[in-house]
Amino acid sequence: MLRLLLAAVFLAATLYAGARPIGPAPALGAFLEPANGVWALARTAQLPARSEVGIPGLRAPVEVLFDDRGVPHVFAETEDDAWRAQGYLIARDRLFQMELSARAASGRLSELFGARALEADRIARRRGLVWAAERAAAGTDTASLIARASRAYSEGVNAWIDGMRPSDIPLEYRLVGARPTRWEPLFTFYFFNQMALTLAYEDPTLDRLRVRALVGAAATEALLPRNSPIQEPIQPNGQGAPRYDFQHPMPPPGPPDTAAAVAVAERERLDLALGWTPRGREDGDAVGSNNWSVAPRRTSAGHALLAGDPHLELTLPSVWYEIHLKVEGGIDVAGVAFPGAPGVVIGFNRNVAWSFTNTGADVRDHYAETVDDPARPARYRLDGGWKPLERRVEEIHGRGGDVLATDTLYFTHRGPMVKDGTRWLSVRWTPFEARGGEDFLRLDRATTTAEWLDAWKGFVAPAQNGIVADRAGTIAIRSTGRYPVRPGDGRGDEIRDGSSSGSDWTSDVPVVDYPFALNPAQGFLASANQQPVDPRVNPRYFGSDWYSPWRAMRINQLLRSDSAITPEKMRGFQGDAASPRADAFVAAFLSAAAAMDRAGRGDDSLRRAAALLSEWDRRYTRENRRAVLFDAAMTALPTLVWDELLPPGERTDSTARLVAQPQDAVLLELMADSGSAWWDDRRTSAVERRDDILARALRIGLAETLARYGAPEGDGWLWAHAHHANIYHLMRLPALSALDLPVQGGTSTLSPSPGRGTHGPSWRMVVELGPEVRAWGIYPGGQSGNPASPGYADRLAKWLAGELDTLLFPASPADLPPGRVRATLTLTGARSP
Amino acid sequence: MKRWLSFAVLIAAFALGSRLGWWMVPIVAALWGFMRPIVNAPAATAACAAACAWGLWLLLDWQGGEGMGLAPLSERLGGLMSLPPIGLIIITLLLGALLAWSAAALAGGIANSLKSGSGGSK
């Protein structure tokens, strides 16, 4: 009887563990059973050598050859079939990633993860991008390129979902106990709006107000200037070298501005309501993308060269998927696509190559609205009359379909309207008028630089510095996106009066006024998120939150000094470890230490720090043992200099952070004025000058580096030991991530690497546009989202080493070397049995 | 010989049943136990057979991935659950064995009770 009881208890327990999730663990039965459970993913990790699958809706058979890097080469008879195949293939490799992106963008994560994702979903919907995507999709002509492409793509994705065997279900669905959702064309619109959130949400207004509240308007303009103090613009200004527009003397700290302090509180409430998270200080100049192109006369082989290097959040699987789409008599394009969107976004075809960096324009404004009933508004005031508000009732569902929350959202003609605590504020933002990726599809078809520029001219958001080169040797760059023209001061800082249409954007900057260059005399073009155009050349307001131009300075320095560039040199430039920022500041530190010594105010600590720093070659290589000291000193410096920008109640707190940090270029600007009031650290009784502060930062840097990494001779000081890339899995599961990867590069190098190491080079590409287009590229990770697949992270080692793969670009299936064909898949119109 | 044959049949039944789902393991085991087979320790036999069946499936998984998929997968899945790479494989086999043992033991016990209740003996 006891045995019977024991067996019953065991059976009940194992059945329970098999059928029900316990804590964060999934239900073990379905998860572990090896026929269809998670182990079956090992069976699907490799592509079958030859297979045939039916996709409903295909007009003609599509031949897909996977090369030995897992890249599918799609040979189709129509564009629609190519996009169908693309949807099928990407779903096969990245289905969970696609669904996660679409859900994050549409505020539907709670349906997958339950109540813990509720707040994220509410914010996603409140921001207005969901509303905008649905409006854009509904207003799209059904015969338009994006409508056709997203429809065909959806059919491909759904063909994969419909044909999935239990063993094909990705690991992540098993972990969260969910099933894949069918794809809709609308998801592509959601996806592009989410990219706008990533790339176009920076708004320096709050920083500006915070600084103004503490040190007044004049000082704010000096610390957070509209124009970069170092002019090295994207559109060449004919000067052939950076121009230092330094202001001497810099206006000193002024009295606090109480009106700005009130505005800060208001803006903080608004940002909280909309879930805007400011870019972290540690990211600052440490993230950013690069691209450049070189005219044939400055290349070794006499062919135009183009390099692309967008820096984005690094994830496993990657934000990119590599693919080649060939349509007989139509597109023949290769490069990287977003899982979730048809076409190739960055890449090349038989004639043209292109890439992007983010412009970072000021494209978001806020309006104080007057509503008829602050508790339950139905109308808003405009030009003396009342206009009805658009009202959306949003139900957010949980895992079981239960309603977790119901929110009522309001929209004016400008965009979403939220309550900041006391007032109703509406937001206008260019991504609300974006067109769902239509423009990227046009680029795939371009055969010349002129066609490419024309195809791209209507792009709305996020504004991008698009660089292009063609086989005829033409190179060009244009910062393209919708730039609003505003009334008044033309800037987007203040919260405007929403009750007057006179506050609205009056027009857009015309395309002819966009920052632009075509075949410049210097023979090359480059962008690195710096101010796109010299204000002396084009004074129009595009924004003010420009990255320091260190990377741009370095690229241009490399390109100016070499008139025989090769693809191999381009590859080397992408991982270049030098830093103009270090060049500028190391000299300043050493000079200050020497001056302190001469004045009899040096000490052993300072002398030791200076001696160690002088040993640095100012390169962030992995084997370097001195970059850690410089970085520690540079981390300590801003708080010592800009102590006026510490929150008033926290000035004695050593962990306090500045309310906003002026860029290093502004710090360099201050160097020339050794007695500026900014150098005085008001937290001390002494009155400091420049060298006192630089010496103090150097001492602090040494003390912290010694405490953290041990003796300077030890391996603790190795840059590879101190600085890492962290490539997290989409669900931030460490076991599926690649963490603590030693990388070359640091703050403001061409391969910038922030403190957290979560951003970096997401797709490095070099293209030579000769008689035959040759290309090289790599992204961190691999083509497959299946952790059992060798293709999950097979590119990591090469990416870390700064190497690129040769990209195959066959004109026909027969052109792909047989030894490099890993698998062949034939897609037919009929559903396979 | 007959015992080995019945053991092989049992493995096949577990393996085929698992194709439909993990819940087939206790069902097959219960049927086996209820039949009161003439083997020593029928519940333990069921446990061994279920573990063997699932082991065979793991072998198929390993071979299907050309010998490459299972190793990184067990390492990553083990990492997810703070286990060594082999840990989750052992848990998998144990789960199958436990499901089979408990179901077979319970069914066998019930069958014996019914039999003794009706006055018969084996």
Chai-1 contact restraints between the chains, C-beta under 6 A:
chainA,res_idxA,chainB,res_idxB,connection_type,confidence,min_distance_angstrom,max_distance_angstrom,comment,restraint_id
A,L4,B,G109,contact,1.0,0.0,6.0,A-B,restraint_1
A,A7,B,S102,contact,1.0,0.0,6.0,A-B,restraint_2
A,A7,B,A105,contact,1.0,0.0,6.0,A-B,restraint_3
A,A7,B,L106,contact,1.0,0.0,6.0,A-B,restraint_4
A,A8,B,L106,contact,1.0,0.0,6.0,A-B,restraint_5
A,F10,B,S102,contact,1.0,0.0,6.0,A-B,restraint_6
A,L11,B,S102,contact,1.0,0.0,6.0,A-B,restraint_7
A,L11,B,A103,contact,1.0,0.0,6.0,A-B,restraint_8
A,L11,B,L106,contact,1.0,0.0,6.0,A-B,restraint_9
A,T14,B,L98,contact,1.0,0.0,6.0,A-B,restraint_10
A,T14,B,L99,contact,1.0,0.0,6.0,A-B,restraint_11
A,G18,B,W22,contact,1.0,0.0,6.0,A-B,restraint_12
A,G29,B,W22,contact,1.0,0.0,6.0,A-B,restraint_13
A,L32,B,T92,contact,1.0,0.0,6.0,A-B,restraint_14
A,L32,B,L95,contact,1.0,0.0,6.0,A-B,restraint_15
A,E33,B,S18,contact,1.0,0.0,6.0,A-B,restraint_16
A,E33,B,W22,contact,1.0,0.0,6.0,A-B,restraint_17
A,P34,B,W54,contact,1.0,0.0,6.0,A-B,restraint_18
A,P34,B,W57,contact,1.0,0.0,6.0,A-B,restraint_19
A,P34,B,L58,contact,1.0,0.0,6.0,A-B,restraint_20
A,P34,B,D61,contact,1.0,0.0,6.0,A-B,restraint_21
A,A35,B,S18,contact,1.0,0.0,6.0,A-B,restraint_22
A,A35,B,R19,contact,1.0,0.0,6.0,A-B,restraint_23
A,A35,B,W57,contact,1.0,0.0,6.0,A-B,restraint_24
A,W39,B,L58,contact,1.0,0.0,6.0,A-B,restraint_25
A,W39,B,D61,contact,1.0,0.0,6.0,A-B,restraint_26
A,A40,B,D61,contact,1.0,0.0,6.0,A-B,restraint_27
A,A42,B,D61,contact,1.0,0.0,6.0,A-B,restraint_28
A,A42,B,G65,contact,1.0,0.0,6.0,A-B,restraint_29
A,A42,B,G69,contact,1.0,0.0,6.0,A-B,restraint_30
A,A42,B,L70,contact,1.0,0.0,6.0,A-B,restraint_31
A,A42,B,L73,contact,1.0,0.0,6.0,A-B,restraint_32
A,R43,B,D61,contact,1.0,0.0,6.0,A-B,restraint_33
A,R43,B,G64,contact,1.0,0.0,6.0,A-B,restraint_34
A,R43,B,G65,contact,1.0,0.0,6.0,A-B,restraint_35
A,A45,B,G65,contact,1.0,0.0,6.0,A-B,restraint_36
A,A45,B,G69,contact,1.0,0.0,6.0,A-B,restraint_37
A,Q46,B,G65,contact,1.0,0.0,6.0,A-B,restraint_38
A,Q46,B,E66,contact,1.0,0.0,6.0,A-B,restraint_39
A,A735,B,R76,contact,1.0,0.0,6.0,A-B,restraint_40
A,A735,B,G79,contact,1.0,0.0,6.0,A-B,restraint_41
A,A735,B,L80,contact,1.0,0.0,6.0,A-B,restraint_42
A,L736,B,R76,contact,1.0,0.0,6.0,A-B,restraint_43
A,P787,B,R76,contact,1.0,0.0,6.0,A-B,restraint_44
A,A788,B,G69,contact,1.0,0.0,6.0,A-B,restraint_45
A,A788,B,P72,contact,1.0,0.0,6.0,A-B,restraint_46
A,A788,B,L73,contact,1.0,0.0,6.0,A-B,restraint_47
A,P790,B,M68,contact,1.0,0.0,6.0,A-B,restraint_48
